[in-house]
Amino acid sequence: MVKTDIESFKEFVHKHPDLIKEVKKNKRPWKEVYQDWIVLGEEHESWNQYAKDKDKDKKQEDRSKSEKTRTELTVGDIVAGLSKLQITDVQKYLSQFGSLMDAVQELLQQFNNQSDRPNQQPENRMNDYPSYRD
């Protein structure tokens, strides 16, 4: 049976209990954690801080070795990260961002229209209501 991304992500989260604590404390939403996991991959050093203690020691050793051998992000790393992105997700996020920008632009235009109008003092409108004399 082939694992789905969700099943793999669940296994990853169980290996990183501090990540669960961070989400429960409302420091990060699950959606953001999942997106980072997709983009960065399971082996990225940023996950080391959330790993179980036994895994943390091993990963820190691996990290120190990798820092000695490689100090910069290579083009291959970037391409590998981009290949994990799903085009439909990127399109969805860009669409949402575009909608957000449209809403902000509309809101700014409304504020500009209100500030363009001079402050009008209420006029004496006695003539608007006919008076009846007895």
C-alpha positions as a Python dict, from the first residue, in 0.01 Angstrom:
ca = {
    (1, 'M'): (0, 0, 0),
    (2, 'V'): (134, 343, -95),
    (3, 'K'): (141, 610, 174),
    (4, 'T'): (-41, 931, 106),
    (5, 'D'): (108, 1269, 188),
    (6, 'I'): (-129, 1300, 481),
    (7, 'E'): (-20, 968, 630),
    (8, 'S'): (346, 1062, 587),
    (9, 'F'): (279, 1400, 746),
    (10, 'K'): (107, 1233, 1044),
    (11, 'E'): (410, 1009, 1097),
    (12, 'F'): (636, 1312, 1071),
    (13, 'V'): (431, 1502, 1330),
    (14, 'H'): (444, 1210, 1574),
    (15, 'K'): (823, 1214, 1544),
    (16, 'H'): (818, 1586, 1632),
    (17, 'P'): (601, 1626, 1945),
    (18, 'D'): (718, 1980, 2014),
    (19, 'L'): (555, 2077, 1686),
    (20, 'I'): (221, 1953, 1820),
    (21, 'K'): (270, 2165, 2132),
    (22, 'E'): (345, 2472, 1924),
    (23, 'V'): (25, 2431, 1722),
    (24, 'K'): (-181, 2371, 2036),
    (25, 'K'): (-43, 2696, 2183),
    (26, 'N'): (-172, 2872, 1868),
    (27, 'K'): (174, 2977, 1759),
    (28, 'R'): (129, 2820, 1412),
    (29, 'P'): (-170, 2671, 1228),
    (30, 'W'): (-155, 2314, 1095),
    (31, 'K'): (-197, 2443, 740),
    (32, 'E'): (125, 2644, 765),
    (33, 'V'): (314, 2349, 918),
    (34, 'Y'): (193, 2120, 640),
    (35, 'Q'): (291, 2368, 368),
    (36, 'D'): (638, 2409, 521),
    (37, 'W'): (671, 2031, 539),
    (38, 'I'): (581, 2001, 170),
    (39, 'V'): (823, 2277, 64),
    (40, 'L'): (1116, 2209, 299),
    (41, 'G'): (1089, 1833, 321),
    (42, 'E'): (1111, 1607, 622),
    (43, 'E'): (1489, 1627, 661),
    (44, 'H'): (1525, 2006, 672),
    (45, 'E'): (1721, 2130, 972),
    (46, 'S'): (1443, 2364, 1085),
    (47, 'W'): (1250, 2059, 1211),
    (48, 'N'): (1531, 1958, 1450),
    (49, 'Q'): (1400, 2182, 1725),
    (50, 'Y'): (1071, 1987, 1730),
    (51, 'A'): (1214, 1633, 1719),
    (52, 'K'): (1208, 1381, 2003),
    (53, 'D'): (1524, 1393, 2215),
    (54, 'K'): (1680, 1075, 2075),
    (55, 'D'): (1618, 1194, 1721),
    (56, 'K'): (1727, 1546, 1810),
    (57, 'D'): (2080, 1438, 1907),
    (58, 'K'): (2124, 1238, 1588),
    (59, 'K'): (1990, 1517, 1371),
    (60, 'Q'): (2213, 1776, 1539),
    (61, 'E'): (2514, 1558, 1465),
    (62, 'D'): (2401, 1528, 1105),
    (63, 'R'): (2343, 1902, 1090),
    (64, 'S'): (2688, 1986, 1222),
    (65, 'K'): (2840, 1751, 963),
    (66, 'S'): (2636, 1905, 685),
    (67, 'E'): (2724, 2258, 798),
    (68, 'K'): (3090, 2170, 769),
    (69, 'T'): (3046, 2032, 419),
    (70, 'R'): (2783, 2271, 288),
    (71, 'T'): (2715, 2621, 415),
    (72, 'E'): (2496, 2752, 135),
    (73, 'L'): (2172, 2648, -26),
    (74, 'T'): (2246, 2497, -363),
    (75, 'V'): (2047, 2530, -683),
    (76, 'G'): (1966, 2160, -656),
    (77, 'D'): (1806, 2221, -315),
    (78, 'I'): (1593, 2499, -457),
    (79, 'V'): (1486, 2290, -756),
    (80, 'A'): (1403, 1996, -527),
    (81, 'G'): (1190, 2225, -308),
    (82, 'L'): (1013, 2374, -607),
    (83, 'S'): (944, 2031, -753),
    (84, 'K'): (751, 1941, -438),
    (85, 'L'): (517, 2237, -486),
    (86, 'Q'): (193, 2154, -652),
    (87, 'I'): (102, 2398, -926),
    (88, 'T'): (-266, 2393, -829),
    (89, 'D'): (-176, 2499, -474),
    (90, 'V'): (42, 2783, -605),
    (91, 'Q'): (-236, 2897, -837),
    (92, 'K'): (-486, 2885, -550),
    (93, 'Y'): (-260, 3093, -323),
    (94, 'L'): (-192, 3346, -597),
    (95, 'S'): (-565, 3373, -665),
    (96, 'Q'): (-637, 3426, -296),
    (97, 'F'): (-362, 3686, -277),
    (98, 'G'): (-504, 3862, -582),
    (99, 'S'): (-850, 3867, -425),
    (100, 'L'): (-706, 4005, -104),
    (101, 'M'): (-523, 4279, -293),
    (102, 'D'): (-843, 4369, -480),
    (103, 'A'): (-1030, 4399, -150),
    (104, 'V'): (-757, 4617, 1),
    (105, 'Q'): (-751, 4836, -308),
    (106, 'E'): (-1129, 4878, -295),
    (107, 'L'): (-1113, 4964, 74),
    (108, 'L'): (-844, 5225, 11),
    (109, 'Q'): (-1052, 5377, -268),
    (110, 'Q'): (-1348, 5405, -31),
    (111, 'F'): (-1133, 5583, 225),
    (112, 'N'): (-995, 5815, -43),
    (113, 'N'): (-1347, 5899, -163),
    (114, 'Q'): (-1455, 5983, 189),
    (115, 'S'): (-1151, 6204, 250),
    (116, 'D'): (-1203, 6386, -83),
    (117, 'R'): (-1545, 6509, 28),
    (118, 'P'): (-1524, 6830, 228),
    (119, 'N'): (-1675, 6820, 572),
    (120, 'Q'): (-2022, 6951, 510),
    (121, 'Q'): (-2200, 7132, 783),
    (122, 'P'): (-2569, 7060, 806),
    (123, 'E'): (-2761, 7339, 639),
    (124, 'N'): (-3063, 7509, 784),
    (125, 'R'): (-3331, 7296, 626),
    (126, 'M'): (-3637, 7473, 751),
    (127, 'N'): (-3764, 7505, 396),
    (128, 'D'): (-3765, 7129, 348),
    (129, 'Y'): (-4063, 7091, 574),
    (130, 'P'): (-4360, 7309, 496),
    (131, 'S'): (-4508, 7476, 796),
    (132, 'Y'): (-4878, 7497, 843),
    (133, 'R'): (-5031, 7795, 1001),
    (134, 'D'): (-5354, 7784, 1176),
}
